[in-house]
Amino acid sequence: MCGAPGSGAVTTPSSRHRSPIWSENPQSQYVSPVDLALLYAQLGQREKTLAFLEAGLRERNTSLLWIQCDPAFDFFHNDERYRSIIRKIGLPPAW
């Protein structure tokens, strides 16, 4: 289950208030590949989303722990590359 135990609420990185990932000087600020994957997932761009999820996996980004809770990634549940990422993270499948 996603969110605080017993709360019934789903809390994911995308549902929490976050600062914009764009800045006036983007070279001086880290942007998580998982955040970029979320943006591309919301745009329906499968290949770019998967590429950024794989980049997040390579850097062991902890935001990956929440991707199965975010509805933006729901359309990937049947994709073998997505399933491979989930297995490599060590999460039980949510599909």
VOMI-217408 format. One record per residue (C-alpha): residue number from 1; residue in three letters; x, y, z. Coordinates in steps of 0.001 Angstrom, whole numbers, plus 524288, in hexadecimal, padded with zeros to 5 digits. Example, Ala and Ser with C-alpha at 12.3 -4.5 7.8 and 13.67 -1.06 7.14 Angstrom:
<nodes>
+-----+------+-------+-------+-------+
| seq | type |     u |     v |     w |
+-----+------+-------+-------+-------+
|   1 |  ALA | 8300C | 7EE6C | 81E78 |
|   2 |  SER | 83566 | 7FBDC | 81BE4 |
+-----+------+-------+-------+-------+
</nodes>
This chain:
<nodes>
+-----+------+-------+-------+-------+
| seq | type |     u |     v |     w |
+-----+------+-------+-------+-------+
|   1 |  MET | 80000 | 80000 | 80000 |
|   2 |  CYS | 80495 | 80DB3 | 7FD39 |
|   3 |  GLY | 80374 | 8189A | 80727 |
|   4 |  ALA | 80354 | 81910 | 815DC |
|   5 |  PRO | 7FEC9 | 80C8A | 81C65 |
|   6 |  GLY | 7F07F | 80D13 | 81FEB |
|   7 |  SER | 7EE2A | 81A2C | 819A1 |
|   8 |  GLY | 7E7D8 | 8152B | 80D47 |
|   9 |  ALA | 7EEF7 | 81FFB | 8061C |
|  10 |  VAL | 7F810 | 81D9D | 7FADB |
|  11 |  THR | 80436 | 825E9 | 7FBD0 |
|  12 |  THR | 80DCC | 8255A | 7F0B1 |
|  13 |  PRO | 818C5 | 82E71 | 7ECDB |
|  14 |  SER | 8101E | 8340A | 7E22B |
|  15 |  SER | 804D3 | 836C0 | 7EB78 |
|  16 |  ARG | 80D29 | 83E31 | 7F55E |
|  17 |  HIS | 8106F | 84C63 | 7F38E |
|  18 |  ARG | 81D75 | 84D53 | 7ECB5 |
|  19 |  SER | 8256C | 8585E | 7E75F |
|  20 |  PRO | 8254A | 859C8 | 7D8AA |
|  21 |  ILE | 83037 | 8520B | 7D259 |
|  22 |  TRP | 83332 | 85D1D | 7C920 |
|  23 |  SER | 83B31 | 86899 | 7CD7E |
|  24 |  GLU | 84159 | 87457 | 7C750 |
|  25 |  ASN | 84E74 | 86D60 | 7C7DF |
|  26 |  PRO | 84BB5 | 85ECA | 7C5DA |
|  27 |  GLN | 85A36 | 85B39 | 7C5D5 |
|  28 |  SER | 85B04 | 85EA9 | 7D447 |
|  29 |  GLN | 84FC7 | 85625 | 7D8E0 |
|  30 |  TYR | 84E99 | 84752 | 7D920 |
|  31 |  VAL | 84296 | 841D4 | 7D258 |
|  32 |  SER | 83EF8 | 833ED | 7D5B9 |
|  33 |  PRO | 83D5A | 82AE6 | 7CA0A |
|  34 |  VAL | 8315E | 8256C | 7D0F5 |
|  35 |  ASP | 82B4B | 83307 | 7D118 |
|  36 |  LEU | 82E19 | 8342D | 7C29A |
|  37 |  ALA | 82862 | 8269F | 7C075 |
|  38 |  LEU | 81BFF | 82B1F | 7C749 |
|  39 |  LEU | 81ADF | 836D5 | 7BE53 |
|  40 |  TYR | 81CB8 | 82E85 | 7B222 |
|  41 |  ALA | 8130B | 8245C | 7B74C |
|  42 |  GLN | 808E5 | 82F07 | 7B903 |
|  43 |  LEU | 80B74 | 832F1 | 7AAED |
|  44 |  GLY | 809E6 | 824C6 | 7A682 |
|  45 |  GLN | 817D2 | 823D7 | 7A13C |
|  46 |  ARG | 81AFB | 81595 | 7A3FC |
|  47 |  GLU | 8292B | 814BE | 79F48 |
|  48 |  LYS | 82DDE | 82106 | 7A633 |
|  49 |  THR | 826C7 | 81CE7 | 7B299 |
|  50 |  LEU | 82D32 | 80F8C | 7B298 |
|  51 |  ALA | 83A8A | 8155E | 7AF91 |
|  52 |  PHE | 8399A | 81E6C | 7BB5F |
|  53 |  LEU | 8347C | 8137F | 7C422 |
|  54 |  GLU | 84036 | 80B50 | 7C019 |
|  55 |  ALA | 84927 | 816E3 | 7C30A |
|  56 |  GLY | 842D6 | 817E8 | 7D077 |
|  57 |  LEU | 8454B | 8097D | 7D28C |
|  58 |  ARG | 853AC | 80B05 | 7CEEF |
|  59 |  GLU | 85548 | 815E2 | 7D8EC |
|  60 |  ARG | 84D23 | 80E70 | 7E31A |
|  61 |  ASN | 84387 | 81995 | 7E456 |
|  62 |  THR | 83A7F | 81732 | 7EFEA |
|  63 |  SER | 82EFD | 81DB2 | 7E90B |
|  64 |  LEU | 82DB4 | 8112E | 7E131 |
|  65 |  LEU | 827BF | 80AEE | 7ED45 |
|  66 |  TRP | 81B4B | 812A4 | 7EAAA |
|  67 |  ILE | 81956 | 810F2 | 7DC0E |
|  68 |  GLN | 80F4B | 80629 | 7DD9B |
|  69 |  CYS | 80708 | 80F5B | 7E5F8 |
|  70 |  ASP | 806BE | 81A16 | 7DBDA |
|  71 |  PRO | 7FBAC | 818ED | 7D1FC |
|  72 |  ALA | 80405 | 81F9C | 7C7A2 |
|  73 |  PHE | 80B79 | 812D1 | 7C644 |
|  74 |  ASP | 7FF70 | 809F4 | 7C5AD |
|  75 |  PHE | 7FFF8 | 80876 | 7B6F4 |
|  76 |  PHE | 80D7B | 8022A | 7B852 |
|  77 |  HIS | 80940 | 7F691 | 7C071 |
|  78 |  ASN | 808BA | 7EDAF | 7B475 |
|  79 |  ASP | 815DC | 7F250 | 7AF2B |
|  80 |  GLU | 820CD | 7E870 | 7B13B |
|  81 |  ARG | 82B20 | 7F319 | 7B301 |
|  82 |  TYR | 822F2 | 7F930 | 7BDD6 |
|  83 |  ARG | 82100 | 7EBDC | 7C42C |
|  84 |  SER | 82F9D | 7E986 | 7C381 |
|  85 |  ILE | 83217 | 7F655 | 7CAA4 |
|  86 |  ILE | 82854 | 7F27D | 7D536 |
|  87 |  ARG | 82EF5 | 7E53B | 7D6DE |
|  88 |  LYS | 83C77 | 7EB7C | 7D7A5 |
|  89 |  ILE | 837A3 | 7F4CD | 7E227 |
|  90 |  GLY | 832BF | 7E8F7 | 7E9A6 |
|  91 |  LEU | 824A0 | 7ED37 | 7EAAE |
|  92 |  PRO | 81940 | 7E3E6 | 7E9B3 |
|  93 |  PRO | 811B9 | 7E66E | 7DD1C |
|  94 |  ALA | 80579 | 7EEBF | 7DE28 |
|  95 |  TRP | 7FF7F | 7EA2F | 7D15A |
+-----+------+-------+-------+-------+
</nodes>
